[in-house]
């Protein structure tokens, strides 16, 4: 097994995010995603990586952005058979609920 580690940093805070890829299987893990999940998504695409896990070393708001990105992608797949107007209402409601949950988590935290 040969592992490769790629690093991205968001443009706002310079927070690092890591993509660890197994060169043989192309399985990958994202470690501490940052506020710009598209950066690590693009890295994964460039390397043909199949993200199997998301690892967070702590729960700061900047690191859970990618988790929300993935959850929204999965929900979108499940809702792909809904009419457009109904699907859009669902996306808007999920974003609002996710934002409220993130604010509560960030204020309160698991500590």
Number of C-alpha atoms within 10 A of each C-alpha: 8 8 14 12 12 15 16 18 17 18 11 9 10 11 17 16 24 19 23 20 24 16 15 9 13 17 17 23 19 24 20 24 31 28 22 20 21 14 18 23 18 12 16 22 11 9 14 15 21 15 17 10 12 16 14 15 9 11 14 15 16 20 23 20 17 24 18 16 14 14 11 16 12 12 13 16 10 10 16 11 9 12 9 11 8 10 15 14 10 16 15 11 12 14 13 12 12 14 13 12 12 18 13 11 15 14 10 9 12 8 5
